[in-house]
Amino acid sequence: MKKRFLVLILLFLIFCGVFLPVFAEENAQKPVLPSEIGQVQSIETFGESKFSPTGELNQVKQSVEVKILTGSHKGEKFLIDNMLMGNPAYDIRLKIGDRVILHAEQADGGVNFFIADKQRVNVLYFLSGIFFALLVVIGKKKGFFSLISILVTLGLIFCVLTPLVLSGINPILATVLICVLASIVAIYLVGGLNSKSSAAILGTVLSLGIAGFLSILSIKFASLTGFSSEESMFLFSAHPNLNFVGILASAMIIGALGAVMDIGMSISSTVNEIFISSSDMGVKDLFASGMNVGRDIIGTMANTLILAYLGGAFSLALLSSNIDLQKFFNLNQVATEISSALIGSIAIVLCVPITAIISAYLIRRGGK
């Protein structure tokens, strides 16, 4: 227990002393646009909003009275125009009582507010609360350490990796370093400082290294551009100098991290339990036992990863019914999603023998 907290404290000191200044400097150079929360009081609509399959705009204007709930203008009411273009992808459909995110801009003699979107974060807080509560109640001490590892991993990605990439650091190198650090913290916190956890970390790191190498090869030979989503286009408009091919490779590595870490810990824990039951087993026998268990895990875990990617790109799957299959599979976005799923699955499969042999050796050696 004390050793785990020592690892956590050491990570916290490194994080605060090295990376937080980078994050603060990045934010100081590029300030975030201000926003407030408001609540819709009344809506007056001029015209009728319809979706036009032909692509013709059917513009409708709404005059929305919004009461400001936060900031220096709290309690004040503003009339804000909300334009409906007939396109459900961009229209903000409002009703009385809805909470909205308001973008504020300074104007002559006051401030102008614009409706950016509906407020959705309360639902996220609710779901997060349920997840964290179940994690601690059912997982007990292990669940508590899992919660800490999740928070540390999210902190590393959002507060360390993101500013490093935005500052011009090679995204692949930065991602590999962050994934290694996240693996060390997560596995040692959950599994403790022992041979079992060390084997899981080594298996995870080596498998991620292979995934990173394969991602670079797939991007090069499949001519993937890194612009496979609307978000990448928005990022390009804000930061055109970024290495988008490297960012795509980083996304593939991060996507495989969770599943590979799970496989590594499962195999090393299995080998450790087998050794506890039969301490006279040699490295070869422990490796064979780990492989037997790993073969059962491979199918379901690889299937889980592919289904996760498929769920995120289900609209693309539906699009396949309206387009020639050869053209469909050669679309940049489709090829990117398939490459990501396959690279993650390859890393999962390779993680089994890699972790099995490392854990068999380390755990047997530790037993001696």
C-alpha positions in Angstrom: 0.0 0.0 0.0 2.7 2.5 1.0 4.8 1.7 -2.1 1.8 2.3 -4.4 1.2 5.7 -2.8 4.9 6.4 -3.2 4.7 5.8 -6.9 1.6 8.1 -7.1 3.3 10.9 -5.1 6.5 10.6 -7.3 4.4 10.9 -10.4 2.5 13.9 -9.0 5.8 15.7 -8.2 7.2 15.0 -11.7 3.9 16.1 -13.3 3.7 19.4 -11.3 7.4 20.3 -11.7 7.9 19.4 -15.3 4.7 19.4 -17.3 2.3 21.9 -15.7 4.5 24.9 -16.7 4.4 23.7 -20.3 0.6 23.5 -20.1 0.3 26.9 -18.5 2.6 28.4 -21.2 0.5 26.9 -23.9 -2.7 28.2 -22.5 -1.2 31.7 -22.0 -0.3 31.9 -25.7 -3.7 30.7 -26.9 -6.5 31.8 -24.5 -9.8 30.0 -24.6 -12.8 31.9 -25.8 -15.1 32.8 -22.8 -18.4 31.1 -22.3 -21.3 31.3 -19.9 -24.4 29.2 -19.1 -27.9 30.4 -19.8 -31.4 29.1 -19.6 -34.0 29.6 -22.4 -37.0 31.7 -21.2 -39.0 32.1 -24.4 -38.8 31.3 -28.1 -40.3 33.1 -31.0 -40.0 31.4 -34.4 -40.3 33.1 -37.8 -41.0 30.6 -40.5 -41.0 26.8 -40.6 -37.8 24.7 -40.5 -37.6 21.8 -42.9 -34.8 19.5 -44.0 -34.2 19.7 -47.7 -32.7 16.5 -49.2 -31.7 18.5 -52.3 -29.3 20.6 -50.2 -31.3 23.8 -50.6 -31.2 26.0 -47.5 -34.4 26.6 -45.7 -33.3 29.3 -43.2 -35.6 30.0 -40.2 -34.9 32.6 -37.5 -35.7 32.1 -33.8 -35.6 35.0 -31.3 -34.6 33.3 -28.1 -34.8 35.0 -24.7 -32.0 33.6 -22.5 -31.3 34.3 -18.8 -27.6 34.3 -17.9 -26.9 31.9 -15.0 -23.1 32.5 -14.5 -20.5 35.2 -14.8 -20.7 39.0 -14.3 -24.0 39.2 -16.2 -25.8 36.6 -14.0 -29.5 37.2 -13.7 -29.7 39.4 -16.9 -31.8 38.5 -19.9 -30.7 38.8 -23.5 -32.5 38.3 -26.8 -30.4 36.0 -29.0 -31.0 35.0 -32.6 -30.8 31.2 -33.3 -30.7 30.3 -37.0 -32.1 27.0 -38.2 -30.8 26.0 -41.6 -32.9 22.8 -42.0 -29.8 20.6 -41.4 -30.1 18.4 -38.3 -26.3 18.1 -38.1 -25.9 21.8 -37.4 -29.3 23.1 -36.1 -29.6 23.7 -32.4 -33.2 22.7 -31.5 -34.3 24.5 -28.3 -37.3 24.4 -26.0 -38.2 26.5 -23.0 -36.2 25.5 -20.0 -33.2 24.2 -21.9 -29.7 25.2 -20.6 -27.3 26.4 -23.3 -23.7 27.3 -23.6 -23.2 30.9 -24.6 -20.2 32.3 -26.4 -19.5 35.9 -25.3 -17.9 38.6 -27.4 -17.2 42.2 -26.3 -19.0 44.9 -28.3 -19.2 48.6 -28.3 -21.1 49.6 -25.1 -21.6 46.0 -23.8 -21.3 42.3 -24.7 -23.0 40.1 -27.3 -23.9 36.5 -26.6 -24.3 33.7 -29.1 -25.8 30.2 -28.6 -22.9 27.7 -29.0 -24.8 24.5 -28.1 -27.0 22.9 -25.5 -25.5 22.1 -22.1 -24.9 18.3 -21.9 -22.2 18.1 -19.2 -24.7 17.3 -16.4 -25.5 14.0 -18.0 -21.8 13.2 -18.2 -21.4 14.0 -14.5 -24.3 11.7 -13.7 -22.9 8.8 -15.7 -19.4 9.4 -14.3 -20.7 9.3 -10.8 -22.4 6.0 -11.3 -19.3 4.5 -12.9 -17.0 5.7 -10.2 -19.3 4.6 -7.4 -19.7 1.1 -8.9 -15.9 0.9 -9.4 -15.2 1.6 -5.7 -18.2 -0.4 -4.2 -17.7 -3.5 -6.3 -13.9 -3.3 -6.8 -13.2 -2.1 -3.3 -9.4 -1.4 -2.9 -8.6 -2.5 -6.4 -11.5 -0.4 -7.7 -10.2 2.6 -5.8 -6.7 2.2 -7.3 -8.3 1.7 -10.7 -10.1 5.0 -10.3 -6.8 6.7 -9.5 -5.1 5.2 -12.5 -8.0 6.3 -14.8 -7.6 9.9 -13.5 -3.9 9.8 -13.9 -4.1 8.5 -17.4 -6.7 11.2 -18.4 -4.5 13.8 -16.8 -1.4 12.6 -18.7 -3.3 12.7 -22.0 -5.1 16.0 -21.6 -2.6 17.9 -19.5 0.7 16.6 -20.8 0.3 14.9 -24.2 -2.0 17.5 -25.7 0.2 20.6 -24.9 3.3 18.6 -26.0 1.9 17.8 -29.4 0.5 21.4 -29.8 3.9 22.8 -29.0 5.5 20.9 -31.9 6.9 17.8 -30.2 6.9 14.7 -32.4 3.4 13.2 -31.6 4.5 9.6 -32.0 7.4 10.0 -29.6 5.3 11.9 -27.1 2.5 9.4 -27.3 4.8 6.4 -26.7 6.4 8.1 -23.7 3.0 9.0 -22.2 1.6 5.5 -22.8 4.6 3.9 -21.1 4.2 6.2 -18.1 0.4 5.6 -18.0 1.0 1.8 -18.2 3.6 1.9 -15.3 1.3 3.9 -13.0 -1.9 2.0 -13.8 -0.5 -1.5 -13.5 1.7 -0.8 -10.4 -1.2 0.9 -8.6 -3.7 -1.9 -9.4 -1.3 -4.9 -9.2 1.3 -3.7 -6.7 5.1 -3.5 -7.0 5.9 -7.1 -7.9 7.1 -9.4 -10.7 3.6 -9.9 -11.9 3.1 -6.2 -12.5 6.5 -5.8 -14.0 5.8 -8.5 -16.5 2.5 -7.0 -17.5 4.2 -3.6 -18.0 6.9 -5.1 -20.2 4.4 -7.0 -22.3 2.3 -3.9 -22.7 5.1 -1.6 -23.6 6.6 -4.1 -26.2 3.2 -4.7 -27.8 2.5 -0.9 -28.0 5.9 -0.5 -29.6 4.9 -3.0 -32.3 1.6 -1.2 -32.7 3.4 2.1 -33.2 5.7 0.6 -35.8 2.7 -1.0 -37.7 0.8 2.3 -37.6 3.7 4.1 -39.2 3.9 1.5 -41.9 0.2 1.4 -42.6 0.0 5.2 -42.8 3.0 5.3 -45.2 1.9 2.5 -47.6 -1.8 3.1 -47.5 -1.2 6.9 -48.0 -3.4 7.8 -45.1 -3.6 11.6 -44.7 -4.6 12.0 -41.0 -7.7 14.0 -42.1 -10.3 11.2 -41.5 -12.8 13.2 -39.5 -14.4 16.6 -39.2 -12.5 17.2 -36.0 -9.2 16.9 -37.8 -10.3 19.6 -40.3 -11.2 21.9 -37.4 -7.8 21.2 -35.8 -6.1 22.0 -39.1 -7.8 25.4 -39.3 -6.6 26.2 -35.8 -3.1 24.6 -36.0 -2.1 24.1 -39.7 1.5 23.4 -38.8 0.9 20.2 -36.8 2.0 16.8 -38.0 -1.3 15.2 -38.8 0.1 12.0 -40.0 1.9 11.6 -36.7 -1.3 12.5 -34.8 -3.1 9.7 -36.6 -0.4 7.2 -35.6 -0.7 8.5 -32.0 -4.4 7.9 -32.1 -3.9 4.3 -33.2 -1.4 3.7 -30.3 -3.7 5.3 -27.7 -6.7 3.3 -29.1 -4.8 0.0 -28.5 -3.4 1.0 -25.0 -6.4 0.0 -22.9 -7.0 -3.4 -24.5 -3.3 -4.3 -24.6 -2.9 -3.3 -20.9 -5.8 -5.5 -20.0 -4.4 -8.5 -21.9 -0.9 -8.0 -20.3 -2.3 -7.9 -16.7 -4.6 -10.9 -17.3 -1.8 -13.1 -18.6 0.7 -12.1 -15.9 -2.0 -12.6 -13.2 -2.9 -16.0 -14.6 0.8 -17.2 -14.6 1.2 -15.8 -11.1 -1.8 -17.7 -9.8 -0.7 -20.9 -11.5 2.8 -20.5 -9.9 1.3 -20.0 -6.5 -0.7 -23.2 -6.9 2.2 -25.2 -8.3 5.5 -23.6 -7.3 7.5 -26.5 -8.7 6.5 -25.6 -12.3 9.3 -24.4 -14.6 9.4 -21.5 -17.0 8.4 -23.7 -19.9 5.3 -25.0 -18.1 4.3 -21.6 -16.9 4.6 -20.2 -20.4 2.5 -23.0 -21.8 -0.2 -22.4 -19.2 -0.2 -18.7 -19.9 -0.6 -19.3 -23.6 -3.5 -21.7 -23.0 -5.4 -19.0 -21.1 -4.3 -16.3 -23.6 -5.8 -18.2 -26.5 -9.1 -18.1 -24.8 -8.8 -14.3 -24.2 -7.6 -13.4 -27.7 -10.8 -14.0 -29.5 -13.1 -12.1 -27.3 -10.7 -9.2 -26.7 -9.9 -8.7 -30.4 -13.6 -8.9 -31.1 -14.3 -6.3 -28.5 -11.7 -3.9 -30.0 -13.0 -4.3 -33.5 -16.6 -3.8 -32.3 -15.6 -0.6 -30.5 -14.2 0.9 -33.6 -17.2 -0.3 -35.7 -19.5 1.3 -33.2 -17.7 4.6 -33.5 -17.9 4.4 -37.3 -21.4 2.8 -37.7 -22.5 5.6 -40.0 -19.8 4.6 -42.3 -20.9 1.0 -42.2 -24.4 2.1 -43.2 -22.9 4.2 -46.0 -21.5 1.0 -47.6 -25.0 0.0 -48.9 -25.0 3.1 -51.2 -21.5 2.9 -52.6 -19.4 0.5 -54.6 -17.5 -1.7 -52.1 -14.1 -1.2 -53.8 -14.5 2.5 -53.6 -15.9 2.3 -50.0 -12.9 0.4 -48.6 -10.5 2.8 -50.3 -12.1 5.9 -48.7 -9.5 7.6 -46.4 -11.8 7.5 -43.4 -12.8 3.9 -43.9 -9.2 2.7 -44.4 -8.1 4.7 -41.3 -10.8 3.0 -39.1 -10.0 -0.5 -40.4 -6.2 0.1 -40.0 -6.7 1.2 -36.4 -8.9 -1.8 -35.5 -6.5 -4.3 -37.1 -3.4 -2.7 -35.6 -4.9 -2.8 -32.1 -6.0 -6.4 -32.7 -2.5 -7.4 -33.8 -1.0 -5.8 -30.7 -3.5 -7.8 -28.6 -2.6 -11.1 -30.2 1.2 -10.5 -29.9 0.8 -9.3 -26.3 -0.2 -12.9 -25.2 3.1 -14.7 -26.1 5.2 -11.7 -25.2 3.7 -11.3 -21.7 3.4 -15.1 -21.2 7.2 -15.7 -21.6 8.2 -12.5 -19.7 5.9 -13.3 -16.8 6.9 -17.0 -16.7 10.5 -16.0 -16.4 10.1 -13.1 -13.9 7.6 -14.8 -11.7 9.6 -18.0 -11.6 12.7 -16.0 -10.8 10.9 -14.0 -8.2 9.7 -17.3 -6.6 13.2 -18.5 -6.2 
